[in-house]
Amino acid sequence: MEERAYLAQYETRLQESLVSLCTAYDMMGGVLLENDDIESKFTEELAKPYLTDAVREYRAYPEAAVAWAGYMGMAVAKLWDVDFPAYQQVVYADLLGPRGFDDMDERIVSQVLGYALDSEPARQIADMLSNCAVEALTMIRHEHIEPQSPRAYYVFARTVQVLYRIGASMELFLLGYTKRPVFPGA
């Protein structure tokens, strides 16, 4: 039970930190925009294949291993909003670029989000997700976790899931979604 509590606290701290960071850069409105459909797509279908690739790439490219989850969250949120049948059918392999994991970010930016790779929106997204990845990696380092331990894996998995949520929330925010009380006056 202690380990679960630790992981939940870590995840909450990281998520709050990244929401604040994204809000400071006007990429979020101060709250995490959440959606059960988008979250379940990650936990049920995308997490396992993504983590397989990300763990393999982590040693050489830690920032990409973390940040690409944010791009994946943005892609799923975009498809959920504009093409629900496509959202329902998307699998991890659909999000990979021609070079697989290596250019997943470029594939998502150009073909799912619809931005030219040299455009200002593409640069802003890249900068934001890079900043989020650096913040997350700094937080991991400050945890002083034994490398290649079970705890290291679970912290990394939670970090990836938070980045996915951050990416999804950024895209929902950019699409004009806001968080409102379910009941008026609440």
C-alpha positions as a printed NumPy array, in Angstrom:
array([[  0.   ,   0.   ,   0.   ],
       [  2.877,   2.381,   0.723],
       [  4.158,   2.053,  -2.846],
       [  0.75 ,   2.86 ,  -4.329],
       [  0.442,   5.934,  -2.126],
       [  3.929,   7.08 ,  -3.114],
       [  3.174,   6.647,  -6.83 ],
       [ -0.172,   8.459,  -6.518],
       [  1.501,  11.379,  -4.711],
       [  4.26 ,  11.544,  -7.306],
       [  1.721,  11.533, -10.139],
       [ -0.347,  14.287,  -8.506],
       [  2.711,  16.493,  -7.899],
       [  3.937,  16.046, -11.463],
       [  0.525,  16.702, -12.978],
       [  0.002,  19.863, -10.925],
       [  3.454,  21.13 , -11.847],
       [  2.914,  20.538, -15.57 ],
       [ -0.561,  22.098, -15.572],
       [  0.971,  25.208, -13.974],
       [  3.779,  25.24 , -16.53 ],
       [  1.402,  24.889, -19.494],
       [ -0.909,  27.538, -18.074],
       [  2.005,  29.974, -17.716],
       [  2.62 ,  29.564, -21.463],
       [ -1.089,  29.931, -22.361],
       [ -1.338,  26.324, -23.514],
       [ -3.854,  25.444, -20.774],
       [ -6.404,  27.313, -18.712],
       [ -5.238,  26.467, -15.207],
       [ -6.944,  23.071, -14.979],
       [ -6.42 ,  19.678, -16.525],
       [ -9.159,  19.025, -19.067],
       [-10.033,  15.362, -18.724],
       [-12.106,  12.978, -20.788],
       [-12.884,   9.354, -19.941],
       [-12.829,   8.277, -23.603],
       [ -9.378,   9.766, -24.154],
       [ -7.998,   8.393, -20.879],
       [ -9.335,   4.884, -21.501],
       [ -7.813,   4.855, -25.006],
       [ -4.419,   5.212, -23.344],
       [ -4.88 ,   2.748, -20.506],
       [ -6.606,   0.073, -22.557],
       [ -4.829,   0.278, -25.917],
       [ -1.871,   2.644, -26.169],
       [  0.083,   2.416, -22.908],
       [  1.622,  -1.028, -23.326],
       [  3.051,  -0.608, -26.855],
       [  4.129,   2.97 , -26.107],
       [  5.942,   1.968, -22.918],
       [  7.696,  -0.859, -24.774],
       [  9.153,   1.651, -27.239],
       [  9.733,   4.424, -24.697],
       [ 11.645,   2.227, -22.244],
       [ 13.901,   1.052, -25.074],
       [ 14.588,   4.681, -26.132],
       [ 14.881,   6.175, -22.65 ],
       [ 18.625,   5.751, -22.133],
       [ 19.597,   7.49 , -25.401],
       [ 16.65 ,   9.89 , -25.724],
       [ 14.962,  10.424, -22.337],
       [ 13.263,  13.662, -23.34 ],
       [ 11.681,  12.096, -26.426],
       [ 10.674,   8.978, -24.496],
       [  8.64 ,  11.196, -22.186],
       [  7.517,  14.003, -24.532],
       [  6.175,  11.776, -27.302],
       [  3.419,  10.659, -24.907],
       [  2.206,  14.272, -24.928],
       [  2.036,  14.234, -28.717],
       [  0.085,  10.989, -28.529],
       [ -2.379,  12.589, -26.101],
       [ -2.81 ,  15.541, -28.456],
       [ -3.467,  13.205, -31.397],
       [ -6.074,  11.159, -29.551],
       [ -7.844,  14.306, -28.29 ],
       [ -7.896,  15.769, -31.811],
       [ -9.316,  12.582, -33.316],
       [-11.867,  12.298, -30.495],
       [-13.059,  15.825, -31.279],
       [-13.069,  15.91 , -35.081],
       [-13.45 ,  12.285, -36.196],
       [-14.908,  10.007, -33.539],
       [-15.001,   6.915, -35.796],
       [-11.265,   7.417, -36.521],
       [-10.644,   7.903, -32.79 ],
       [-12.347,   4.593, -32.049],
       [-10.23 ,   2.732, -34.611],
       [ -6.816,   4.315, -33.958],
       [ -4.114,   1.983, -32.708],
       [ -0.595,   2.771, -31.591],
       [  0.953,   1.857, -34.953],
       [ -1.24 ,   4.507, -36.644],
       [  0.551,   7.222, -34.679],
       [  4.077,   6.176, -35.594],
       [  6.018,   7.981, -38.291],
       [  7.824,   6.406, -41.248],
       [ 10.818,   5.758, -38.952],
       [  8.583,   4.354, -36.212],
       [  8.923,   5.865, -32.743],
       [ 11.725,   8.196, -33.846],
       [  9.504,  10.566, -35.81 ],
       [  6.176,   9.984, -34.108],
       [  6.12 ,  13.668, -33.122],
       [  6.441,  14.858, -36.731],
       [  3.765,  12.442, -37.965],
       [  1.308,  13.587, -35.31 ],
       [  2.   ,  17.306, -35.818],
       [  1.716,  17.22 , -39.602],
       [ -0.824,  14.506, -40.307],
       [ -3.077,  14.438, -37.251],
       [ -2.92 ,  17.978, -35.872],
       [ -2.537,  19.449, -39.369],
       [  0.351,  21.873, -38.817],
       [  3.309,  22.397, -41.106],
       [  6.403,  21.241, -39.25 ],
       [  8.017,  24.675, -39.579],
       [  4.891,  26.572, -38.457],
       [  4.57 ,  28.663, -35.305],
       [  1.948,  26.333, -33.728],
       [  4.226,  23.325, -34.333],
       [  7.14 ,  25.175, -32.714],
       [  5.008,  26.198, -29.716],
       [  3.834,  22.62 , -29.195],
       [  7.373,  21.28 , -29.499],
       [  8.68 ,  23.861, -27.032],
       [  5.874,  23.196, -24.541],
       [  6.173,  19.409, -24.631],
       [  9.956,  19.68 , -24.431],
       [  9.647,  21.922, -21.36 ],
       [  7.187,  19.464, -19.817],
       [  9.535,  16.542, -20.486],
       [ 12.498,  18.38 , -18.957],
       [ 10.397,  19.242, -15.878],
       [  9.271,  15.618, -15.571],
       [ 12.802,  14.263, -15.939],
       [ 14.045,  16.718, -13.324],
       [ 11.317,  15.548, -10.978],
       [ 12.285,  11.902, -11.589],
       [ 15.92 ,  12.692, -10.777],
       [ 14.916,  14.407,  -7.552],
       [ 13.11 ,  11.252,  -6.456],
       [ 16.501,   9.496,  -6.077],
       [ 15.144,   6.19 ,  -7.325],
       [ 17.426,   3.233,  -7.891],
       [ 17.893,   2.872, -11.674],
       [ 16.288,  -0.173, -13.303],
       [ 14.292,  -0.986, -10.175],
       [ 10.579,  -1.774, -10.162],
       [  9.956,   1.661,  -8.636],
       [ 11.91 ,   3.308, -11.474],
       [  9.695,   1.578, -14.032],
       [  6.453,   2.503, -12.278],
       [  7.525,   6.137, -11.837],
       [  8.403,   6.263, -15.528],
       [  5.057,   4.707, -16.478],
       [  3.192,   7.248, -14.328],
       [  5.254,  10.052, -15.885],
       [  4.32 ,   8.901, -19.38 ],
       [  0.653,   8.726, -18.43 ],
       [  0.775,  12.269, -17.034],
       [  2.432,  13.539, -20.233],
       [ -0.31 ,  11.825, -22.269],
       [ -2.96 ,  13.599, -20.147],
       [ -1.119,  16.914, -20.464],
       [ -0.993,  16.567, -24.257],
       [ -4.678,  15.667, -24.419],
       [ -5.578,  18.597, -22.166],
       [ -3.465,  20.999, -24.236],
       [ -5.228,  19.919, -27.417],
       [ -8.685,  20.157, -25.838],
       [ -7.783,  23.639, -24.593],
       [ -6.544,  24.648, -28.061],
       [ -9.8  ,  23.296, -29.52 ],
       [-11.728,  25.628, -27.212],
       [-12.861,  23.27 , -24.468],
       [-13.121,  24.559, -20.915],
       [-13.967,  22.981, -17.593],
       [-17.359,  23.923, -16.206],
       [-19.298,  22.698, -13.189],
       [-21.576,  19.752, -13.976],
       [-24.419,  21.371, -12.086],
       [-25.143,  25.099, -12.423],
       [-24.117,  26.954,  -9.306],
       [-21.778,  24.155,  -8.192]])
